Each structure stands twice: as structure tokens, then as C-alpha cells.
Amino acid sequence: MNYFTIAVKGGYIMIILAILSIIALAIIIEKFLHLKKIKREKKDFLIEFEKAAQEKDAQRAEQLCQAVDTIPIARVYATILKSKQKEQENLEQAISYGVQKELHFMEKGLGTLSTIAAVGPLFGFMGTVLGMIKVFMKIQQTAGGVDIALLAGGIWEALITTVAGLVVGILALSFYNLLIDKLDYEAVDLQEKANQIIGEF
């Protein structure tokens, strides 16, 4: 008996768990690719931005921010540069707002991943409970004449969804925590680099 045949025995709950796992996988892949892209583009951007900062060329710095506004650091720098042109006392507020806004944007989708981590096992348990109800209904229908093979078969089929739900939940939670750690690091790095440019122009 292969894994597909075993999964089919879990019933329609397995379809729900399969959909949840696909959604979770899509979010995980998208986030890792996005973070990889940010890391690559940030390195090139900072090299060029540092050159503009050393030359005190604010106009060039703004142009760089506008050219690569797909990465968080460029958008935060753009916000700071605009704030410096208006009122110096707004800088701290601009930095805080910019970092929080970017962090919120980067965390998009993680709420769904967290929800999947929570509800995956619950769907699994629900499938098991429904399976056990069917087993006991069959026992009742046989007027107490319990067939051990039938009982054992019904129980292991019911437990399939619990295993599947736990697998979905554990993987989703593990990757959720890993991504949160990476985003926290990005937020701290963003805050530090934002503070560094205050006196450079």
C-alpha cells in the first residue's frame, strides 16, 4: 500500500489538508525568494548610496532610492531624505514609521502561515473524530458483534488525518518561526542603517 492510497483513506479532510499545505508551501517559497532578492539588491544599492553619501550628493542619493524602490532600505532612505528637507525634528518619527511600514509589508502572508500552523492539526483531529464516529456506528450496527479486523482498520484510517494534520502544522510553524527570525534581523538592520545616514547629508 503506497502513501497515496493511505492518504485517500483519510477522506475529504485530507483534501482540506492538502490545500492548506499547498498554500503554506506557496507562502514559504515566495517569502524566501523575496528575502533573497532583497539581500542581493540591498548589497548593490548600499555600495552606490555610500558613494553618494561620501560626496554629500543628496540629489544622487534620492535618485538611487527612486531607481530601486522595490527594496525596503531604499524606501526607508527615501522617507528619511524627504523628512530632512522639511523638519529635522521629524527624523526619528520618519525612521520609526518607515521601518514599521516595511516590516509590516515584509510580514504580509505570515498571518496566513501562522493560521495554517494552528488549524492544520485541528482539521486532523476533526478527521480522526469523524472516523471514530463511523467506526462506532458500524459496531452498533453489528449489535455488538465486533470484528477486530474491521475495528482496527477503521481506527488506523481515522488516525491518518491526525498524522497529516500534525505534519502540516509542524512544518508551517517551523517555517513561520524561521521567517519571523529573518524578518526581525532585517528590521534591526534596517533601523541601524537608517540611523547611520542621519548625519551623512
Salt bridges, closest charged atoms under 4 A:
GLU41 OE2 - LYS37 NZ 3.18
GLU48 OE2 - LYS51 NZ 3.64
GLU48 OE1 - ARG60 NH2 3.87
GLU102 OE1 - ARG75 NH2 2.69
GLU157 OE2 - LYS9 NZ 3.84
GLU186 OE1 - LYS42 NZ 3.33
ASP189 OD2 - LYS42 NZ 2.84
ASP189 OD1 - LYS193 NZ 2.67
